[in-house]
Amino acid sequence: MNLRELAEGREHAYLAPGAAFADASLGRARPGPECDVRTAFQRDRDRIIHCEAFRRLKHKTQVFLSPRGDHYRTRLTHTLEVSQIARTIACALLLNENLAEAIALGHDLGHTPFGHAGERALEAICPGGFRHYEQSRRVCEKIEKSGQGLNLTYETLDGMERHTRGAQPVTLEGQIVRLADRIAYINHDIEDAIAAGVLTEEDIPAKLRDALGHSKSARINTLVRSCCGQHDGICLAPEIRQPFDELHTFMFERVYTNPICKSEEGKAVALVQRLWEYFCANPSQMPPGYHAIAEADGAERAVCDYIAGMTDRYAVRLFGELFVPKDWSIV
């Protein structure tokens, strides 16, 4: 037996019956030889970590646009926090940590520059709309590696695409990531909002802090332990779920729709839409890799893919090159 087969055997020996087993995966769109060392889900994880879209997450907004400070979350640090929470839950429930990690690391690969402001901008103008979770799957199937895609397993792609809304993922590991994403972003957005002076810990209603915890780490611990203690699926206990939902509502009212936090979002939306108009009129000005997408799926689809893949700073720089007059000199 090689190392991969030994790892697959350990999965069957230790994981719960409802876990996703790597040697029972529904496979990849393009079958190929197995690795002698890594399981199918470990290979998915590695392919995601080494792809270009993953590296670009470090310069994409989580909540606060271009914050002045080194400790605010980016889309990459959010992704790593989701991965850590998902692995903890998967381990506690004897589910497949490797699959949970792969899904978590890939779940936001399709996110736009400027966070949800950029997503709303593309949703409003792209034919058929735009949803970052669908774009995450598209990145892995049709955009990465010069259009070859990452050729991930069905289970990883399904979990990535269904991590936000709609039908539940087909695997319990995918359902874990769906909950871990929510646990992560609400709690780290609270911490970032406090650092930004938008919120204080004491602003959170006392009944919610008493139920969930009086700090970020305490709340995450409460939520993870609640999920790990359930026996009827991947969910929170009712006495925890209700205050957590109320905390989510509180964050929408105090942070996610706060005019102070969102003061620059109108500019971000206008920037994205102006880039859209320009490249739809001038598709040949996109990088060569998007020309093939334009031929296969149409210019508007290619423009959508191009803009969605941009980092915040690349989009700003490109906008400046295209639309901001440059200094002129006779020399």
N, C-alpha and C positions, 0 to 999 in steps of 0.2 A: 504493500500500500504506500502511495506517495503522501506527502504532507497534506494536500488538499483532501484526500480521501479520509485521512485521520481526523481532520477538522470536521468533515461532514459526519463522521461517525460520532464525534463528541456532541454535535448538535442533537442527534437522535438520542443520545444517552442522557443528556442533561436538560434539554428544552421541553417546555410544556407541549402537550399534544396539539394545541391550537397555533403553535409557532409556525412561521414560514421556514421551511428547510431548504437550504441552498441547492441540494441535489434533487429537489422536487420542483424547482423553479419552472415556470411556464416558458422560460427561455428568452432568447433575443431575436430581433428581427432578422439578423444575419448570423446564423449558427456558425460556430468555429470551434477550434480545439480548446479544451479546458486548460487552465493553468495547473501546473504540478504543485503549486504552493498555496494559492489563494482560492477561496470559494468564489462562487459567482457574485455574491453580494459584496464581498471584499473587493473584488475587481471593479464593481460599480463605484464603490466609495473612492477607490484610487483614481479612476478615470475622471470623476467629478473634481477631486482636489487638484488634479493636474491640468484642468482645462482652462482656457482663457476667460470664459465667463465667470468662473469662480474667483479668479484674481481681480477682476474688475469690481467685485462687490465691495472691496475696501474703499472705493471712492464713490459709492452710491449712498444717498440719503436714507436714513432710517425714519426719523421724525423731523429733526431740526435741520433746516437747510443751511449748509455752510457754517456750522457753529464755530465760534472762536474758542477753542479749547481742545485739548488732546484726549479727553476722556469720554466724550459723547459717543454713543453707539453709531456705527455705520451698518450698512446691510451685511457686511461680512461678520462683524462681531455679533450681531443678532443671530446670524446663521450658526455660529459656533456655540452660542448659548442654547439655542434650540437643540442642537446636536447633543450637548451635555445632558440636558434635561431628558431628552428622548432615550438616551443610553441608560440613564439611571432607572427610568421606569421600565424599560425593556428588560434590564438585568433583574430587577426585583420581581417581575412577573414571569421570569424564565422564558422570555421571547427572544427573537433573534436581534441581538445588538447591532450586528453588522448591517442588516437591512435597515433598521431604524436610523443608524448613522448615515447611510447612503442617502436615504430619502431626505433626512434633515439637511444634509450638506447641499443637496441639489434643489431644495424646495423653492428658493428665491432666485435661481439663475436667470429667470426671465423678467426680473423686476426692472423697471425703468429708471432713468436718472430722476432725481428730485422726488423719490419716494412715491407716495400715492398721488401727489399732485401731477407727476408725469404720467402715471397710469390713467388718471381722469382725463388728461389732455388727449392721449391716444384713444381712449375709449370713445371720446366725443367725435373724433374725426376719421378713425380707421373704418373702412367698410367691414361690417360684421363685428365691430367693437374690438376691445382689447381687454384681456384678463391676464394678469401676470402669471397665474398658476398654469394657464394653458401655454403661455409663452415659455415657461420653464421646460415643459415637455418638448416644445418645438426646438428650443435651443439644443437639447440633447439628441434630437432625432434628425434635424435638418440643417443646423447652422454650424455647430462646432466642427472642428477639423476639416475646414474648407468644404463644408456641405456633407461630409460623410457621417457626421453625428458621432456620438459616443457609444452607440449600440449597447444600451443598458438593458437590463432584464425587465420583463413586463412588470414585476412587482415594484421595482424602484420607480419606474415611470408612472405607474398608477398612483403610488403614494404621493409623488411630487404634484401631479395634476389635481389631486383631490384634497390637498392639504388645507384648503380654505373654506370651501362651501360646496353645496351640491351633495351628491351621493357619497357615502363613507368609502374610504379606501377598502380594497378587497382583503387586505391583510391587517391583522391586529397591530403590526408594527407601523403601518401607515396611519392607522387611527391614533397611535401614540404620538406621532409627529404632529398630527392635526391639533391635539390638545397641548402638546409641548410648545408649539408655536405661539399659542394664545397665552399660556403661562409666562413665556419668556417676554413677549413684547409688552404686555401690560405692566409687568413689574420693572423691566429695565426702562420703559418709557416714564414711569413714575420717578425713578432715580435721576434720569436725564432732566426731567421737568423741574425737579427740586434743585439740581445743579444750575439750571438756567434761571432760577428765581421765579418761575411761573407758579410754583406749588410748594407747599411745605408738607411734611409728613402729617402734621396736625390738621391740615385741610381735609384729609381723607376722613369721612365720617367715622366717628368712634365705634359704631356698631360693626363696621366693616373691618376695622383694625382689630377689634376684639375677636372677631370670628376668624380672620385670616392671618393676622400677625402685625406687629408694629414696626417691621422693617422689611426690606426687599428679601433678604435671605430667609426670614421667618415665614413670609408669605409663600415663597417658592417651596419651602419645606412642607408647609401645611398642604399645599395643592398637590405636590408629588406624593406625599404620604396618603392623602385621600384617594388618589387614583390607584395607588398600589394596594389599597385595602379593599377595593371593590371586586366582586366575583361575578358580575353580570355584564361584563364588557369593559371597554376603555372609557371610563367616565369618572366624574367626581361624585362623592356622596351628596345627596340632596341638601344637607345642612351646610355644605361648603359651596355647592354649585350656585345657590341663590345669592349669597353675598359676593361671590366672584362675578356673577353677571351684573350685579349692582355696581361693583367696582369698575367694570368695563363701561357701563353707562356714565359713571362719574368721570372717567377719563375722556370720553367723547365730549362731555360738556365743558370740562375744565382745561383740556389740553388739545385734543385732536381737532376741535373747532374753535380754539382760542384765537382771537384776532392777533394777539401779540405773537404767538407761535407761527401763525400762518400768514404773517404780513407780506412775505416775499413770494408766496405761492402763486399769486396772480402773474407775476413776472415769469416764473418758471413755466406756467401753462402757456403763456404767450410765446415764450422762447421755443418750446417744443412744437407748437403749432406752426410757427414761422419756419422752422427747419423742415417740418413735414411738407409745407407748401413748396418750399424751394426744391427739395429733392424729388418731389413728385413731378415738378416741371423740368427738372434736370437730373434724371436718374443716372446718366452717364458719369455724374460727378461723385457718385458713391464709390467706395473702394471696390476693386475688381471682384472680390468674393460675393458681392451682392448682385452682380450682373447676372450670374447664373440663377439666383433666386428670382430675379425679375423675369427672366425668360421662362422659368418653370411655373411660377405662381403669380406673376404680374408685378408691375412696378410698385403699386401701392403696398403690396405685401412686403416687398423687399425694403421699402422705405421704413415701414413699421418695424421690421426686424433690425434695421440699422440703427434707428433712433432708440429703440428699446434697449439695445446693447450698450449704449453710450454711458460713460460715467458722468457725474455732475460736471466736473471740471472740463472734460472733453467737449461736452455740449456747449458750455459757456465759451470756451476758446473758439470752437467752430463757428458759433454765432457771431463772435467778434470778427473773425476773419471774413465772414460773408457779408455782414451788415453794418459794421462799425467802421467809419472812415479812418484810414491810416494817416499818420503824420506824413506830410509831403515835404520834400527837400529838393532843391535844385542840384545838390551835390550827388 
